[in-house]
């Protein structure tokens, strides 16, 4: 008798399932077959998941505030194909460097729908933004004002001022940005000084305020407090960018707020505190892309001692988050994903003791040659990928309706030498 197809944990991409043969499918593609075709490690992305989340954010915003805009915080997954998909879905885009600006333009984002961020923008990056006629530059410091003024040459540029609201959400220190002691934005007193300077500078058009308190946030009350904090500036603007920050589920036990509840918390606070007639922007990044992707590895060795270490052919070169700030992931063997089994640590291949992707996960009789997947790797996996130990970076593969296409090829050893002078 054939086995009945089963759904999988909600941390996997929308539509993922175990097929009749018990093998994991992402975007209708059999992960084991795809791994044999493209090799491992590889980022496998469910295209429909990306589109569904983009539409959910857009619809939630429009339902609560007609004059609204959803921006892709592109640092989370700065891949040309991902930029292109979100441009097709009608999103705008925030970029934090000249390189991200270059990719966003190449992928088809209209310049007027791009917002340039950054706490240390160079004169070159600001010049590139002005020359491209981006919609807005987010002023993060007083130097931004002076540099922009020197580059305009009779042109005009719309700007927002990033305000640090003094809110410390419940998240890791490395991804909290809204506290007063932050490298990002300006505390209220300095924000007032920046506003006065912008208003006195010909060519700069101050449109409103921006804030962002951090990411991977589950407590909606933090967002309300942040909106209240920026209202204390006492200046009325037509545009308020309320940032991103919605947390995502990395493990089955995580219970982040829904997109609808998140939007209601921000928009409801804005309507109550700032008024109902504002143009409201949000900047999801992680929440748009994290759960769209799984990373597939090959098990290379298994060591059983005081602990069982299951070592795979990737690690901190393709997912730096566990090593950077202790991010927690799930893992499962392709073909043997049922709960239970042996308590293991999934270790990477790199020459660092801290190169452990997942600690304390149960795997059924792991063996060399097995395929292993970690879900929810769409945010900051590819973005932070690196060549530590001379390891080429993995490919990005889009999966849809059972068809797979490589949108970023795997690096080669020759690529490691390509920039040698």
TIKE-946502 format. One record per residue: x, y, z of N, C-alpha, C in turn; residue in one letter. Coordinates in steps of 0.05 Angstrom, whole numbers, padded with zeros to 5 digits, always signed. Example, Ala and Ser with C-alpha at 12.3 -4.5 7.8 and 13.67 -1.06 7.14 Angstrom:
+00264-00114+00156+00246-00090+00156+00264-00066+00156a
+00257-00045+00142+00273-00021+00143+00258+00001+00157s
END
This chain:
+00017-00024+00000+00000+00000+00000+00018+00025+00000x
+00011+00045-00017+00027+00069-00018+00022+00085+00007x
+00043+00100+00016+00041+00117+00040+00026+00142+00033x
+00011+00153+00052-00004+00177+00048+00014+00201+00052x
+00012+00220+00033+00029+00244+00035+00021+00259+00061x
+00042+00271+00074+00038+00284+00100+00049+00312+00098x
+00036+00330+00114+00047+00357+00117+00070+00355+00136x
+00086+00376+00137+00109+00378+00155+00106+00401+00174x
+00125+00405+00191+00125+00427+00211+00120+00454+00197x
+00107+00472+00210+00101+00498+00199+00125+00515+00194x
+00148+00507+00204+00172+00523+00199+00183+00519+00171x
+00173+00498+00157+00181+00493+00130+00165+00511+00111x
+00174+00514+00086+00160+00532+00067+00131+00523+00064x
+00114+00542+00058+00085+00537+00053+00083+00516+00031x
+00067+00496+00035+00063+00475+00015+00082+00452+00016x
+00102+00453+00034+00121+00431+00037+00106+00406+00048x
+00115+00383+00041+00102+00358+00050+00121+00335+00047x
+00113+00313+00060+00126+00287+00055+00109+00273+00033x
+00122+00266+00011+00106+00254-00011+00100+00225-00005x
+00087+00212-00024+00078+00184-00020+00101+00165-00012x
+00125+00172-00021+00148+00155-00015+00162+00163+00011x
+00151+00183+00025+00162+00192+00050+00185+00212+00047x
+00189+00222+00023+00211+00241+00018+00200+00270+00020x
+00217+00288+00030+00209+00316+00032+00207+00329+00005x
+00185+00345+00001+00182+00361-00023+00180+00390-00014x
+00194+00407-00029+00193+00436-00026+00186+00448-00053x
+00165+00464-00054+00156+00475-00080+00150+00453-00100x
+00140+00430-00090+00134+00408-00108+00158+00392-00118x
+00182+00400-00109+00206+00386-00117+00216+00367-00096x
+00223+00343-00103+00234+00323-00085+00262+00332-00077x
+00266+00336-00051+00291+00347-00041+00314+00328-00047x
+00309+00302-00044+00331+00283-00049+00339+00283-00078x
+00320+00283-00096+00326+00284-00124+00341+00310-00131x
+00332+00332-00120+00344+00358-00126+00372+00359-00116x
+00377+00347-00092+00404+00347-00081+00423+00331-00099x
+00413+00309-00110+00430+00294-00129+00436+00310-00154x
+00418+00327-00162+00421+00343-00187+00439+00367-00183x
+00435+00382-00161+00450+00408-00158+00473+00405-00137x
+00474+00383-00122+00494+00380-00102+00486+00393-00075x
+00504+00390-00056+00499+00401-00030+00525+00415-00020x
+00522+00434-00002+00498+00446+00008+00484+00462-00014x
+00458+00468-00009+00443+00484-00028+00420+00497-00013x
+00414+00522-00021+00390+00535-00011+00367+00530-00030x
+00346+00517-00020+00323+00511-00036+00300+00529-00028x
+00290+00545-00046+00271+00566-00040+00244+00560-00053x
+00222+00560-00038+00195+00556-00048+00185+00583-00058x
+00184+00587-00084+00177+00612-00096+00149+00621-00087x
+00130+00602-00085+00103+00610-00077+00101+00619-00049x
+00119+00610-00032+00120+00620-00004+00127+00649-00003x
+00148+00657-00019+00155+00686-00020+00132+00703-00029x
+00119+00694-00050+00096+00710-00061+00073+00711-00042x
+00067+00689-00028+00044+00689-00010+00049+00708+00013x
+00074+00709+00024+00079+00727+00046+00079+00756+00037x
+00089+00762+00013+00088+00789+00003+00060+00798+00000x
+00042+00781-00010+00014+00789-00013+00000+00792+00014x
+00007+00775+00033-00005+00777+00059+00002+00804+00072x
+00026+00813+00071+00034+00839+00082+00020+00861+00068x
+00019+00860+00041+00007+00881+00025-00023+00883+00031x
-00036+00861+00032-00065+00861+00037-00072+00870+00065x
-00056+00862+00084-00060+00870+00112-00057+00900+00115x
-00037+00912+00102-00033+00941+00104-00055+00956+00090x
-00062+00947+00066-00083+00962+00051-00110+00961+00065x
-00115+00938+00079-00141+00936+00093-00143+00955+00116x
-00120+00963+00128-00120+00979+00152-00111+01008+00147x
-00098+01013+00125-00088+01040+00119-00084+01042+00089x
-00103+01054+00075-00103+01053+00046-00077+01065+00034x
-00068+01087+00046-00043+01099+00036-00019+01086+00051x
-00010+01065+00040+00011+01049+00053+00031+01038+00033x
+00053+01028+00044+00074+01017+00027+00088+00995+00042x
+00093+00972+00030+00108+00951+00042+00135+00950+00028x
+00157+00952+00044+00184+00951+00033+00197+00925+00040x
+00211+00913+00021+00228+00890+00026+00254+00899+00038x
+00259+00892+00064+00284+00898+00076+00305+00879+00065x
+00318+00887+00044+00332+00868+00027+00357+00856+00038x
+00367+00867+00060+00391+00856+00073+00386+00827+00081x
+00361+00819+00085+00354+00792+00094+00360+00771+00073x
+00357+00778+00047+00361+00758+00025+00368+00774+00000x
+00392+00786-00002+00399+00803-00024+00408+00787-00049x
+00389+00774-00060+00393+00757-00084+00377+00769-00106x
+00389+00773-00130+00375+00787-00152+00348+00774-00158x
+00346+00748-00157+00320+00735-00164+00299+00741-00142x
+00308+00744-00117+00289+00751-00096+00280+00780-00099x
+00299+00798-00105+00291+00826-00111+00271+00826-00133x
+00276+00812-00155+00259+00813-00178+00231+00803-00171x
+00229+00782-00156+00203+00771-00148+00187+00791-00132x
+00200+00804-00113+00185+00824-00097+00178+00849-00113x
+00195+00856-00132+00187+00879-00149+00163+00871-00165x
+00161+00847-00175+00138+00837-00190+00113+00838-00172x
+00116+00833-00146+00093+00833-00128+00085+00861-00119x
+00098+00881-00129+00090+00909-00123+00102+00920-00098x
+00121+00906-00085+00134+00917-00061+00154+00939-00069x
+00160+00955-00049+00182+00974-00051+00206+00960-00038x
+00228+00975-00035+00253+00962-00027+00270+00980-00010x
+00281+00970+00012+00301+00985+00026+00328+00972+00022x
+00348+00989+00018+00375+00980+00013+00393+00993+00033x
+00415+00980+00040+00433+00990+00061+00461+00994+00051x
+00465+00994+00024+00492+00998+00013+00489+01003-00016x
+00511+01012-00028+00511+01016-00057+00508+00990-00072x
+00518+00968-00061+00515+00942-00074+00487+00933-00074x
+00473+00936-00052+00444+00929-00052+00428+00947-00070x
+00435+00972-00072+00422+00990-00090+00426+00980-00119x
+00450+00973-00126+00456+00963-00153+00440+00938-00159x
+00438+00920-00141+00422+00895-00146+00392+00902-00148x
+00382+00919-00131+00353+00926-00133+00346+00939-00159x
+00363+00957-00169+00358+00969-00195+00360+00949-00217x
+00380+00931-00216+00384+00911-00237+00361+00892-00238x
+00348+00887-00215+00326+00868-00213+00299+00880-00222x
+00298+00907-00226+00274+00919-00236+00259+00937-00217x
+00269+00942-00193+00255+00961-00176+00257+00989-00188x
+00234+01002-00190+00234+01030-00199+00249+01047-00178x
+00266+01065-00187+00282+01080-00168+00265+01094-00147x
+00242+01104-00155+00226+01119-00136+00214+01102-00113x
+00217+01075-00117+00207+01057-00096+00230+01045-00079x
+00253+01058-00081+00276+01049-00065+00282+01069-00043x
+00289+01059-00020+00297+01075+00004+00325+01067+00011x
+00343+01087+00013+00371+01081+00021+00374+01085+00051x
+00383+01064+00065+00389+01065+00093+00419+01065+00097x
+00427+01064+00123+00455+01060+00130+00464+01080+00151x
+00480+01071+00170+00490+01088+00191+00517+01100+00183x
+00529+01091+00161+00555+01101+00152+00556+01102+00122x
+00537+01117+00111+00536+01119+00081+00560+01135+00072x
+00573+01125+00051+00596+01140+00040+00585+01161+00020x
+00603+01180+00013+00595+01200-00007+00589+01186-00033x
+00604+01164-00040+00598+01150-00065+00570+01138-00064x
+00563+01125-00042+00536+01113-00041+00514+01134-00043x
+00518+01156-00029+00498+01177-00031+00496+01188-00060x
+00519+01191-00072+00519+01201-00100+00505+01181-00118x
+00510+01156-00114+00496+01135-00131+00466+01136-00127x
+00457+01141-00102+00429+01143-00097+00416+01167-00110x
+00430+01190-00107+00419+01215-00119+00419+01212-00150x
+00440+01201-00161+00442+01198-00190+00420+01179-00200x
+00414+01159-00185+00393+01139-00192+00365+01150-00188x
+00363+01173-00174+00338+01185-00167+00320+01167-00150x
+00333+01156-00128+00318+01139-00110+00296+01156-00097x
+00275+01142-00088+00253+01157-00076+00260+01171-00050x
+00274+01157-00032+00280+01170-00006+00308+01161+00003x
+00322+01179+00016+00345+01172+00032+00338+01175+00061x
+00344+01155+00077+00338+01156+00106+00363+01168+00120x
+00359+01192+00131+00381+01206+00144+00385+01193+00172x
+00410+01183+00176+00416+01169+00201+00434+01186+00219x
+00446+01207+00208+00465+01223+00224+00468+01250+00210x
+00480+01269+00224+00483+01296+00213+00502+01296+00189x
+00521+01278+00187+00539+01277+00164+00523+01271+00138x
+00502+01254+00141+00485+01249+00117+00475+01275+00105x
+00466+01293+00123+00455+01319+00113+00476+01335+00098x
+00500+01337+00109+00520+01353+00097+00529+01340+00070x
+00533+01314+00070+00541+01301+00045+00520+01303+00023x
+00495+01299+00031+00474+01301+00011+00473+01329-00001x
+00475+01349+00016+00474+01377+00007+00496+01383-00013x
+00519+01371-00009+00542+01376-00027+00539+01362-00054x
+00521+01343-00056+00518+01327-00080+00495+01334-00098x
+00477+01350-00088+00451+01355-00102+00455+01370-00128x
+00472+01391-00128+00477+01406-00153+00451+01415-00167x
+00434+01427-00151+00409+01437-00161+00386+01418-00162x
+00392+01393-00155+00370+01373-00155+00357+01372-00127x
+00336+01357-00125+00322+01354-00099+00323+01325-00091x
+00321+01320-00065+00320+01293-00054+00302+01291-00030x
+00283+01273-00031+00265+01269-00009+00280+01252+00012x
+00276+01259+00038+00290+01245+00059+00270+01239+00082x
+00277+01218+00097+00265+01213+00123+00287+01215+00144x
+00280+01221+00169+00299+01221+00191+00294+01197+00208x
+00315+01181+00212+00313+01158+00230+00316+01166+00259x
+00295+01160+00274+00295+01167+00302+00298+01141+00319x
+00315+01142+00339+00318+01121+00358+00298+01125+00380x
+00277+01109+00382+00256+01115+00401+00261+01109+00430x
+00283+01095+00436+00289+01088+00464+00274+01064+00474x
+00267+01046+00456+00252+01022+00463+00271+00998+00459x
+00274+00982+00480+00291+00958+00478+00272+00933+00478x
+00267+00921+00455+00249+00898+00454+00262+00873+00466x
+00246+00853+00470+00256+00828+00480+00267+00812+00456x
+00292+00816+00450+00306+00801+00428+00336+00802+00435x
+00351+00788+00419+00380+00787+00423+00393+00815+00420x
+00412+00821+00437+00425+00848+00435+00436+00854+00408x
+00445+00834+00393+00457+00839+00367+00437+00847+00346x
+00411+00842+00351+00391+00850+00331+00370+00869+00342x
+00378+00882+00365+00361+00903+00376+00373+00930+00366x
+00356+00948+00357+00366+00973+00345+00352+00998+00356x
+00331+00995+00372+00315+01018+00380+00322+01031+00407x
+00341+01019+00422+00350+01031+00447+00365+01056+00442x
+00366+01074+00463+00379+01100+00459+00409+01096+00454x
+00422+01077+00466+00450+01072+00461+00453+01053+00437x
+00450+01064+00413+00450+01047+00389+00467+01061+00368x
+00479+01045+00350+00494+01058+00328+00475+01068+00306x
+00449+01061+00308+00430+01068+00288+00413+01092+00297x
+00408+01110+00278+00389+01132+00283+00398+01153+00302x
+00380+01171+00308+00385+01194+00325+00366+01195+00348x
+00375+01199+00373+00357+01202+00395+00341+01228+00391x
+00319+01231+00404+00300+01253+00398+00313+01281+00397x
+00331+01287+00416+00343+01314+00416+00359+01318+00391x
+00376+01299+00383+00392+01301+00359+00374+01300+00334x
+00352+01285+00335+00334+01284+00312+00322+01312+00307x
+00316+01326+00328+00305+01354+00324+00326+01371+00310x
+00351+01368+00318+00373+01384+00305+00375+01377+00276x
+00373+01351+00270+00375+01342+00242+00351+01353+00226x
+00328+01353+00237+00304+01363+00224+00308+01393+00217x
+00317+01408+00236+00322+01437+00232+00342+01441+00210x
+00364+01425+00209+00384+01429+00189+00374+01421+00161x
+00358+01400+00160+00347+01392+00134+00328+01413+00124x
+00311+01424+00141+00292+01444+00132+00306+01470+00123x
+00331+01474+00132+00346+01498+00124+00364+01492+00100x
+00363+01468+00090+00381+01460+00068+00366+01459+00041x
+00373+01477+00022+00359+01476-00004+00362+01449-00018x
+00341+01439-00029+00341+01414-00044+00333+01390-00028x
+00335+01391-00002+00327+01369+00015+00298+01372+00023x
+00282+01352+00018+00253+01353+00023+00247+01333+00045x
+00242+01343+00069+00236+01326+00092+00208+01316+00090x
+00204+01289+00087+00178+01277+00084+00167+01266+00110x
+00185+01257+00128+00175+01245+00152+00197+01231+00169x
+00188+01213+00185+00206+01199+00204+00207+01169+00198x
+00229+01158+00206+00233+01129+00204+00242+01119+00232x
+00233+01094+00238+00243+01081+00263+00244+01051+00258x
+00261+01038+00273+00262+01009+00273+00275+01000+00299x
+00261+00982+00314+00271+00976+00341+00285+00949+00342x
+00287+00935+00320+00301+00909+00321+00286+00888+00305x
+00295+00863+00307+00282+00842+00292+00278+00817+00310x
+00263+00799+00299+00256+00774+00313+00241+00781+00339x
+00221+00798+00337+00205+00808+00360+00178+00794+00360x
+00171+00784+00383+00145+00771+00386+00125+00788+00402x
+00134+00807+00417+00117+00823+00434+00107+00848+00420x
+00081+00848+00413+00070+00870+00397+00070+00896+00413x
+00069+00895+00439+00068+00920+00454+00093+00937+00450x
+00116+00925+00443+00140+00940+00437+00136+00959+00414x
+00121+00950+00394+00117+00967+00370+00099+00991+00377x
+00079+00986+00394+00061+01008+00402+00077+01029+00418x
+00094+01020+00436+00110+01039+00452+00129+01055+00434x
+00139+01043+00413+00157+01057+00395+00143+01079+00380x
+00118+01074+00371+00102+01094+00358+00097+01117+00377x
+00090+01111+00401+00085+01132+00421+00110+01149+00426x
+00133+01135+00426+00158+01150+00431+00164+01170+00409x
+00161+01163+00384+00168+01182+00363+00148+01205+00362x
+00123+01200+00372+00103+01222+00372+00111+01244+00391x
+00129+01238+00410+00137+01258+00429+00155+01280+00417x
+00164+01275+00392+00178+01297+00378+00161+01321+00374x
+00135+01316+00374+00116+01338+00372+00114+01352+00345x
+00124+01338+00324+00123+01350+00297+00107+01331+00279x
+00088+01343+00264+00070+01327+00248+00082+01324+00220x
+00083+01299+00210+00094+01294+00183+00073+01278+00167x
+00075+01278+00141+00056+01262+00124+00064+01233+00123x
+00090+01226+00127+00100+01199+00123+00113+01189+00148x
+00106+01164+00156+00119+01150+00178+00126+01122+00170x
+00152+01116+00170+00162+01089+00164+00166+01076+00191x
+00149+01055+00196+00148+01042+00222+00167+01018+00225x
+00184+01014+00205+00205+00993+00206+00193+00965+00203x
+00210+00946+00211+00201+00918+00209+00201+00905+00236x
+00212+00881+00239+00216+00869+00265+00200+00845+00271x
+00180+00838+00255+00163+00815+00262+00180+00790+00263x
+00177+00775+00286+00192+00750+00289+00180+00728+00272x
+00196+00707+00268+00187+00684+00253+00192+00659+00269x
+00180+00637+00261+00184+00611+00274+00208+00597+00262x
+00228+00592+00279+00251+00576+00271+00248+00547+00280x
+00232+00543+00301+00226+00516+00310+00196+00513+00314x
+00187+00489+00316+00158+00484+00318+00146+00496+00343x
+00163+00501+00364+00153+00512+00388+00150+00543+00388x
+00161+00556+00368+00159+00585+00366+00131+00593+00357x
+00120+00614+00369+00093+00623+00363+00094+00653+00358x
+00104+00662+00335+00104+00691+00330+00076+00702+00324x
+00072+00727+00327+00046+00739+00319+00041+00735+00290x
+00016+00735+00282+00009+00734+00254+00015+00760+00240x
+00017+00759+00214+00022+00784+00198+00000+00804+00204x
-00025+00794+00205-00048+00812+00209-00047+00825+00237x
-00040+00810+00257-00038+00822+00284-00015+00842+00286x
+00007+00835+00273+00030+00853+00273+00023+00880+00259x
+00010+00878+00236+00003+00902+00222-00018+00918+00238x
-00037+00904+00251-00057+00918+00267-00044+00933+00290x
-00024+00920+00303-00010+00933+00325+00003+00959+00316x
+00017+00959+00294+00031+00983+00285+00012+01004+00274x
-00006+00995+00257-00025+01015+00245-00044+01026+00265x
-00054+01008+00283-00072+01017+00304-00059+01039+00321x
-00034+01034+00329-00020+01054+00345-00016+01079+00330x
-00009+01077+00304-00005+01101+00288-00030+01117+00285x
-00052+01104+00280-00078+01118+00278-00085+01132+00304x
-00080+01119+00326-00087+01130+00352-00069+01153+00360x
-00043+01150+00355-00023+01170+00365-00016+01191+00345x
-00014+01183+00319-00004+01201+00298-00027+01213+00281x
-00050+01199+00282-00072+01208+00265-00078+01189+00243x
-00103+01189+00232-00111+01169+00212-00104+01176+00183x
-00091+01199+00178-00088+01209+00151-00058+01208+00142x
-00043+01189+00153-00014+01188+00147-00009+01166+00126x
+00013+01171+00112+00024+01149+00095+00041+01132+00112x
+00035+01106+00114+00049+01089+00133+00064+01068+00117x
+00089+01064+00125+00107+01044+00112+00116+01024+00133x
+00119+00999+00124+00132+00979+00141+00154+00965+00124x
+00174+00953+00138+00197+00942+00125+00203+00913+00133x
+00185+00894+00127+00192+00866+00134+00215+00856+00117x
+00232+00840+00129+00254+00827+00115+00253+00798+00122x
+00262+00792+00147+00262+00765+00157+00235+00751+00154x
+00213+00766+00161+00187+00754+00160+00177+00749+00132x
+00189+00761+00112+00183+00756+00084+00197+00731+00074x
+00221+00725+00083+00238+00705+00070+00247+00682+00086x
+00247+00684+00113+00259+00663+00129+00248+00635+00124x
+00222+00632+00125+00210+00606+00123+00206+00596+00094x
+00216+00611+00075+00213+00604+00047+00233+00583+00039x
+00254+00578+00055+00278+00565+00046+00286+00542+00066x
+00296+00521+00054+00311+00501+00070+00339+00498+00058x
+00358+00491+00076+00385+00485+00066+00388+00455+00068x
+00398+00443+00047+00402+00414+00047+00432+00409+00047x
+00440+00390+00064+00468+00382+00067+00471+00352+00063x
+00496+00344+00059+00503+00315+00060+00518+00310+00086x
+00511+00288+00100+00526+00280+00124+00552+00268+00115x
+00574+00278+00126+00601+00268+00118+00612+00248+00139x
+00606+00253+00165+00617+00236+00186+00598+00236+00210x
+00600+00215+00226+00585+00213+00251+00604+00203+00273x
+00607+00219+00294+00625+00212+00316+00607+00208+00341x
+00610+00184+00353+00595+00179+00377+00614+00177+00401x
+00612+00195+00420+00629+00195+00443+00612+00206+00466x
+00623+00226+00480+00606+00239+00501+00582+00251+00489x
+00584+00261+00465+00562+00271+00449+00564+00258+00421x
+00542+00258+00406+00542+00248+00379+00543+00273+00360x
+00564+00275+00345+00568+00297+00326+00562+00287+00298x
+00542+00298+00285+00536+00292+00257+00546+00315+00240x
+00568+00310+00226+00582+00331+00212+00573+00332+00183x
+00566+00356+00173+00556+00359+00146+00576+00375+00129x
+00569+00378+00104+00588+00390+00085+00585+00420+00082x
+00572+00433+00102+00570+00462+00103+00575+00471+00132x
+00561+00493+00139+00564+00502+00167+00564+00533+00167x
+00584+00544+00181+00584+00573+00185+00590+00588+00160x
+00597+00575+00138+00600+00589+00113+00573+00593+00099x
+00553+00578+00106+00527+00582+00093+00505+00590+00113x
+00510+00587+00139+00491+00597+00160+00506+00605+00184x
+00512+00631+00186+00529+00642+00207+00513+00648+00232x
+00487+00649+00231+00470+00658+00253+00474+00642+00279x
+00475+00616+00278+00479+00602+00304+00505+00609+00317x
+00526+00614+00302+00552+00621+00314+00553+00650+00322x
+00538+00667+00308+00540+00696+00312+00524+00704+00337x
+00500+00693+00341+00484+00700+00365+00466+00678+00374x
+00475+00653+00371+00461+00631+00384+00434+00624+00372x
+00429+00631+00347+00403+00624+00335+00398+00594+00335x
+00373+00587+00340+00366+00559+00343+00350+00550+00318x
+00357+00527+00308+00343+00515+00284+00334+00487+00290x
+00317+00477+00272+00310+00448+00272+00328+00435+00251x
+00329+00408+00251+00342+00393+00230+00328+00366+00228x
+00329+00355+00204+00317+00328+00200+00332+00314+00178x
+00332+00288+00179+00343+00272+00157+00322+00269+00135x
+00330+00273+00111+00312+00269+00088+00307+00238+00086x
+00282+00231+00087+00275+00203+00085+00270+00190+00112x
+00281+00202+00134+00276+00192+00161+00270+00215+00180x
+00249+00230+00174+00244+00255+00189+00227+00252+00214x
+00218+00227+00221+00199+00224+00243+00212+00233+00269x
+00195+00243+00289+00206+00251+00315+00220+00228+00329x
+00237+00235+00347+00252+00214+00363+00279+00208+00351x
+00291+00188+00361+00317+00180+00351+00339+00189+00370x
+00363+00189+00360+00387+00194+00376+00392+00224+00380x
+00399+00232+00404+00406+00260+00409+00433+00267+00397x
+00433+00288+00380+00457+00294+00364+00462+00324+00364x
+00486+00331+00357+00493+00358+00349+00500+00358+00319x
+00488+00376+00303+00495+00378+00275+00518+00397+00273x
+00541+00387+00266+00565+00404+00265+00572+00411+00236x
+00584+00434+00232+00594+00442+00206+00622+00431+00201x
+00633+00437+00178+00658+00426+00169+00682+00444+00175x
+00677+00467+00187+00698+00488+00189+00715+00485+00214x
+00738+00497+00212+00758+00493+00234+00753+00512+00257x
+00730+00509+00269+00722+00525+00292+00705+00506+00310x
+00710+00505+00335+00694+00489+00353+00665+00499+00355x
+00662+00525+00351+00635+00536+00352+00619+00531+00327x
+00630+00518+00307+00616+00513+00282+00596+00490+00285x
+00575+00496+00300+00553+00476+00305+00527+00490+00295x
+00514+00477+00276+00490+00489+00264+00466+00485+00282x
+00462+00461+00292+00439+00455+00309+00449+00437+00332x
+00443+00445+00357+00450+00429+00380+00425+00414+00390x
+00430+00391+00401+00409+00375+00415+00385+00371+00397x
+00389+00357+00375+00367+00349+00357+00367+00319+00355x
+00343+00307+00354+00340+00278+00352+00340+00270+00323x
+00358+00252+00315+00359+00242+00288+00359+00211+00289x
+00346+00199+00269+00343+00170+00268+00368+00158+00254x
+00385+00146+00270+00408+00130+00259+00423+00145+00237x
+00434+00169+00243+00448+00184+00222+00472+00169+00213x
+00477+00171+00186+00499+00156+00174+00512+00174+00152x
+00538+00170+00147+00550+00185+00124+00535+00179+00099x
+00531+00200+00083+00516+00198+00058+00487+00206+00061x
+00477+00207+00085+00449+00217+00089+00447+00246+00080x
+00423+00254+00072+00417+00282+00068+00403+00293+00093x
+00410+00317+00100+00399+00330+00123+00390+00358+00116x
+00367+00366+00126+00357+00393+00120+00353+00409+00145x
+00358+00435+00143+00351+00454+00164+00331+00474+00151x
+00307+00476+00162+00288+00495+00151+00292+00523+00161x
+00277+00542+00150+00276+00570+00158+00303+00584+00155x
+00317+00578+00133+00343+00590+00128+00343+00612+00106x
+00319+00622+00100+00318+00642+00079+00328+00670+00087x
+00328+00675+00113+00337+00701+00122+00365+00700+00133x
+00383+00714+00121+00411+00718+00130+00429+00694+00126x
+00419+00672+00114+00437+00650+00107+00454+00658+00083x
+00440+00661+00060+00454+00670+00036+00467+00698+00040x
+00453+00716+00055+00463+00743+00059+00490+00743+00073x
+00495+00725+00092+00519+00724+00107+00539+00702+00098x
+00532+00689+00076+00550+00667+00066+00578+00678+00061x
+00597+00661+00065+00625+00669+00064+00642+00646+00054x
+00668+00651+00050+00687+00631+00040+00706+00621+00061x
+00698+00620+00086+00716+00611+00107+00726+00583+00100x
+00752+00579+00105+00766+00554+00097+00765+00549+00067x
+00761+00570+00052+00762+00567+00023+00738+00550+00012x
+00716+00551+00026+00692+00535+00018+00675+00552-00002x
+00670+00543-00026+00653+00558-00044+00625+00560-00034x
+00612+00583-00039+00585+00588-00029+00565+00571-00045x
+00543+00563-00032+00523+00545-00044+00506+00560-00065x
+00492+00544-00082+00473+00556-00101+00447+00562-00087x
+00432+00580-00101+00404+00585-00093+00386+00574-00115x
+00367+00557-00107+00350+00543-00126+00321+00550-00120x
+00307+00561-00139+00278+00567-00136+00262+00542-00144x
+00242+00536-00128+00225+00512-00133+00196+00521-00135x
+00183+00512-00156+00155+00519-00160+00141+00498-00177x
+00119+00488-00167+00102+00469-00183+00119+00445-00193x
+00138+00436-00177+00154+00413-00184+00177+00419-00203x
+00180+00444-00210+00203+00452-00227+00223+00468-00211x
+00248+00463-00216+00270+00476-00202+00287+00491-00222x
+00296+00515-00213+00315+00530-00230+00336+00543-00212x
+00361+00541-00220+00383+00553-00206+00384+00583-00212x
+00380+00599-00191+00381+00628-00196+00407+00641-00187x
+00423+00626-00171+00450+00634-00165+00466+00608-00166x
+00486+00607-00183+00501+00582-00186+00520+00577-00163x
+00528+00553-00159+00548+00547-00139+00575+00559-00147x
+00589+00570-00127+00616+00580-00133+00635+00557-00139x
+00655+00563-00153+00676+00543-00159+00702+00551-00146x
+00722+00533-00147+00748+00541-00137+00760+00564-00153x
+00754+00564-00179+00764+00586-00196+00753+00613-00186x
+00728+00613-00176+00716+00638-00166+00732+00649-00142x
+00744+00631-00127+00760+00639-00104+00785+00655-00112x
+00793+00651-00137+00817+00665-00147+00810+00689-00165x
+00784+00693-00171+00776+00711-00192+00785+00740-00186x
+00787+00748-00161+00793+00776-00155+00823+00780-00149x
+00839+00759-00151+00867+00762-00147+00879+00782-00167x
+00896+00799-00157+00909+00819-00175+00937+00810-00183x
END
